[in-house]
Amino acid sequence: MQTEQTSTSFFDTFSNGVIHALQAISFLEVIAVLLGFAYLFLAMKENSLCWYAAFGSTAIYSWIFFDVSLVMESALNVYYLGMAIYGWLVWNKINSTESTQTPNDSKKLKVTTWSIKQHLASITGVIALSLLSGYFLNNHTTAVMPYLDSFTTWGAVLTTYMVAKKVLENWVYWIVIDTLAIYLYIDRELYLVALQMAVYVILCFIGFNAWLKSYQSQTV
């Protein structure tokens, strides 16, 4: 009898949680998530159209995150808007010294890699900036989880630049950032965005493998 009551209680709690999550999802959040997935799939294919999807998705997220007091995440998406334009320009730039010939005789930006020194310098910079902005937000604003919010933000700033430059290791960085972001979004009841990040983590492994093959084909 006790076991049956416990099972019923767990089912009720789980059901209520699911219903609450669905009610918390907004129409704008759905659109932003769909555009986010479009961006990732196109980026995996090295298709410059990914930056159009990125622009639309981040414009919506800028408002969503500001509305739930994730100040750094909101600011990050404003940065994404600019990077969407920059990334499109870089990926479509025809430069014989930085491009490689494709089967249809068009040119595309090569996939590159960073040295250990570049990675260490970048990671150190992200941590330092996260501590500084986290301290400021913690003491002067009402921002939620200021240090985690800052770390995912500065990490994403760096990694977005890596995507624009087609640095292979960007996928590894995204795995770390998106994993941490899942907890952040669940706490803010952005359940669909949290689910999006979970799927992103899986797709990042696929994206890394796709870009690795592209990089290896270039060296051959």
N, C-alpha and C positions, 0 to 999 in steps of 0.2 A: 504493500500500500504506500509506504514511504517512498519507494523507488518510483512508483507511478506518479506521485505528486511532484517529485523532483523533476521527472522527465517532462511533465506538463508545464511546470514552472520555467524550465529551460526553453521549451518550445515557445511559450508565450513571450519570454524575454527576447528571444531571437526574432520572432515574428514582428514584435513591436519595433525592434531595432531596424529591420528591413523596411517596414512601413515608414518609419521616421526618416530613414535615409532617402527613400524615394520622394517623400514630401519636400525634403530639403534641396532636391535637385531642381535647378531652374532651367528654363528654355535656353537662355543664353549660355549656360554652362554646357548644355548638350551640343550646341553649335560650335562652341570653342573646342570641345573635345574632338568632335568629328574633323574639324579643320586641323587640329593637332595631329591626329592620326594620318591625315592626308599629307601633312608636312613630312612626317617621319618616313612614310612609305616612299614618297618621292625623293627624299634625301638619300635613302638607301639605294635608290636607282641612279643617284647622281643627276637627277633631273632638276634643272633650275626653277621649274614651276613650284617647287617646294617652298620657295620664298614668298609666293603669293599667299599660299595657305598659312604660312607662318605669320604674315602681316595681319590677316584677318583674325586668326586665333588670339594673337597677343593683344590686339586692340580690345577684344572682349575681356580677356583676363585682367587687363590693367584695371578695369572697373570692378570686376568681381573681387579681386584680392584687396583693393582699397576699401571695399564695402565691408569686409570681414576683418579689418585692422591688420592685415599682413602688409605693412608699409613697404618693406624691402622687396617683397614679391611683386607688388604693384609697380614700384619704380623699375624693377627688373624688366617688366613687360613693356614699359615705355622704351627702355634700351633695346629690347627685342625688335621694336618697330623700326628703329634706325638700322639695326643689324640685318633686318629682312631686306631692306633696300641695298645695303652694302653687299650682302651676300649675293644678291641677284646680279649686281654690277660685276663683282669679282668672278663669279661662275660663268658669266657671259662675255667676259673680256677676252678678245682674241689677241693673244700675245705669244708669238712663236718661241720665246725663250722659256715660257712657263707652261706651255700647252703641249698636248700630244695629239696626233692624228687619230681620229676614230674611223671605223669602217665606212661611214658615209661621207668621209672627207671633211667633216666639220671638226672643230677643235674644242677641247674641254680641258679644264684645269686638272692637273695631276694630283693624285693622292700622295701626301708626303708623311714623314714621321719626324718626331722631335727627339733630340738627344736627352740623355739622363740629366744633364746639367739644365736644360731648358725646363724639364718637368719639375725638378727640385726647386728651381727659382719660381716657377709658376705656383706651385703648391704652397710654398712659403709665403708668397705674396697674398694668396687667397686667405690663408689662416690669419695673417697679420691684419688684413682689412676687415675680416670677420670679427676679430676681437675688438677692434676700434669702433666699428659701426654698432656692434652688439652692445658695447658699453654705453655708447651714446643713446641708443634707443631704449636701453634698460633704465637709464636715469633721467631721460628727458622726454619720453613719449609713452604712449599707452600700447605700444607694439607688443604683440604676443610672441613668446619664444624668440626674443630678439637675437640671441646668438645662433640658434639653429637657422632662423630665418635669414640671418646675414650670411652664414656659411653657404647655404644653398643658392643664395642670390649671387654672391661673388664668384662661386664656383661655376654657376651658369653663365655669368658674364664672360669668364675665361673660355669656357667650353663652346659657347656660341661663336666666339671669334675663331676657335679651332675648326669648327664646322665650315665657316666661311672660307677658311684657308685650306680646307680639305686635309686636316691633320688626322691621320688614322686613329690615334689614341683618344680622340674625342669621345668615342663610343664607351671606352672604359670609364672616363670621367663621368659621363651621363649615368652609367649604372650606379655609381656611388651617390651622385646627387639625387637621382630619382628615388632611390631606396630611402634616403633620409626624408625626402619630400613627402613620401607616403604618410609617414607619421604626422608630419606637420599639417597636411590637408585633412586627415581624419579628425584631428583635434579641432579644426575649424568647421567640421561638418561638411566639407566639400568632398563628399563620398565619390561622386563620379570622377572628379579630378584625381582622387587618390587611386581609383581603379585604373584610370588612364596611365598614371605613373607606374603601376604594377605591370601593365601590359608593355609600357615603354621599356622597362627593365629587360623583359624577355626579348623584345624586338631589337634592343641594342646589341645583344649577342649576335643576332642575325645580321644587323647592319655592319658590325665589326668584321664578320666573316666575308661579307660582300665587298667591303672596301679593301680588305686584306688581299682578296683575289685580284682586285683591280690593281693594287699596288704591286703585287708580284708579277702581273702581266706586263706592267710598265718596265720593270727591271729586266724582264726577258727581252 
